[in-house]
Amino acid sequence: MGSTTIGCDQRIAWLLTSARLLNPDPELARRDGFIKALADQGIKIDNSRISRWESGLHPVSGQVAATYEQALGLTEGSLVAVAAGLRRTFGNGPAPREGALRGADLTDGDMDRLLELIDEGKGTGAHWLRLVGQLGTYDRVYLRQQEWAALSARLVQELAVSVGVGFVRRYEAAAGLIRHPNAQRHLTRAIGGFVMNPDTQVVAPVLSLLTEIADEAAGDLVLRMLTSEDKNLRSAASSVAAVKVSRGHFGAHALPQLESHVVGSLRRGESLDGRLDSFDLAVQLPDESWERAMGGLRNRRAFDLVIGSRRGGELVPTQQTAAVVQRLSAAVQRDTPTHSPHENDAMLRRLLRESLLHAHKPRRHHAALLLAATPYAPAVAKHCQDLATHSNDLMAARALTVLMRVGHRMGRSRVLLQSLAETRPTIRARALVNLGLNPEPIKPAEADALLGHLDEHSRPVERHATMFALGMNGGTTLKKLAKSDTEWMARSATWWLDQGPALHDSDAALDQIGAQT
C-alpha cells in the first residue's frame, strides 16, 4: 500500500490509458484511431510517443493530458486537474517539460474577459484553471490590493460549494495561486477569514489549501484551530495538520500541542470513523512524538489501531478486507463497458483499496479522484452505494466518502432513502452530504422529511449534514429556517442564504478564451 513502485507517473499514465481504452468511441480506443483523431486536430503524434505516455516510464506534462481531453471529447481540465493534483502531492522528480504542444499565451483581451467572467460569478473551473495557469507563467504579477482580495475571496467562496470536476479544477487553481508569491498572503487571508466565521458551514475543502504551503503563519492558524470549540473546525484542522506533519511543515515547537490533541481525541470512545482525522494525525506523527503520545492513551483498541496503521499503512489489516475489495474490483470492471475482453486491472483494484482504506487522507482522496476521472466512475458509484449498507461502520462510511468523489449519477433515490432510514449517525451524515452534492433539487416534502428526523437528541454531525444537504440545494426551505426560533438552525440557514447553493459547472457554453492551459 505504501509502495513507491506504483508512483505518480504510473498513475497518470493509467489515467490517460483508461480514458482512451474505455472511451465510448471504439475508434478512439484503438491506438491508430486515436492517432488519426489527433492528426485531424492538427496534432502530429506517432505510436511510439503514445506508448511512452501510456507506459508510465516518462513523466507526462499537463499539456499532454489536455491533448487527451481534446481528442477524447472530455471536459476541459478533467484529466489535467487530476494529474496536476497527483504530481503536486506525490511527485518527487523533475517537472515534465511541456514541449511543442504548449498552447499560445492568453492575450490581454483574453485575460480581461476571464477576469470579467470570474468577477461576475460566471466563471467555471476551466476558467479558473486558465487564469491561474497564465498567472503562473510570470514570476511577478501586479494587481491592486483590493483586486487580489476580491479574486481570492471569490475563489474561496466558489471552492466551498463547487461539486465534482468543478471542485477539482478550482482546487488545483487555488493550489497554484496560493503558491504564487504575489498571491499567497491574499489567498491565505481569504481562507482564514472564511473558516473563522463562527457560522461557516463548509470548512475542510477550504482549509486544506493550507497544506500547500509551509508558511509559519499558516501552521500557526492550523494549531489555533485544533483548540476551537467548533468540532467541525477541529476535525478539519486535524486533517490539515496530518498532511503538514507528513510534509515537514511543523517545527519541534508544535509537536507537544499535536500530541496533546491526538491523545485527547483518541481517548474518547468514538468509532474509528468518527475520529478518522485525528487518527490520521496520530499515524503521521514522528516516531519520537508518537512514543510520547501513546503513553497518555488509555484506550487499548485505539492504540492497537494506530500501531497497525503506522506499520501497514492501512486503516484495517489487509486480510480482513481483501475479499471485499476483490469482489468490488471485479464487479466494477465487469460493469464498465469495454471494446475488448476484460483483463484484470490491478491498478483499479489498488485504487479502490487506497480510496477506501489507506491510512493517509491524501492517498484516499487522490485515489478516489483518479477513479472519478475515468470511465470506471459509474460502476464505482453503483457498487459503493451497495457497500454503503455494510454492517461494518468504517466500510459503510468509507464507501459513502468515495461516493462523494465519484458522484452517484442515477442513484439519487437510494441516497435519499439512506439519508432517511440509516440509524448510524456518522453514516447517515455522509449520506446527507451525498444528497447535498446531487444536482437534483430537494423537494419540499423531502426537506420536511429530513428535518423531521432531527430532534433534541440528534447529534451535531447529523444536524450539520442536514443543513448541508438543504443549503447546497438552496430553495425556499432555507428562508423559513432562517426565521426559526432554534438558534443553530437559523444561523446555519442564514449563512447558506448568504453563501448560495452548490456550483455544478456546465461547460456547454465555455468561452473559447485562448488555448487550454
Secondary structure, DSSP 8 states (H G I E B T S, - for coil): ---SSS-HHHHHHHHHHHHHHT-S-HHHHSHHHHHHHHHHTT----HHHHHHHHHTSS---HHHHHHHHHHHT--TTHHHHHHHHHHHHH--S-----GGG------HHHHHHHHHHHHTT---HHHHHHHHHHHTT-S-----HHHHHHHHHHHHHHHHHB-THHHHHHHHHHHHHHTSTTTHHHHHHHHHHHHTSTT-S--HHHHGGGGG---HHHHHHHHHHTT-S-HHHHHHHHHHHHHHHHTT-S-GGGHHHHHHHHHHHHHS---TGGGHHHHHHHHHS-HHHHHHHHTT---HHHHHHHHHHHHHSBSS-HHHHHHHHHHHHHHHHHTS--SS-----HHHHHHHHHHHHBSSHHHHHHHHHHHHTSTTHHHHHHHHHHHTT-SSHHHHHHHHHHHHHH--TT-HHHHHHHHHH--SHHHHHHHHHHHHHSSS---HHHHHHHHHT--TT--HHHHHHHHHHHHHH-STHHHHHTT-SSHHHHHHHHHHHHH-S-B----TT----SS--
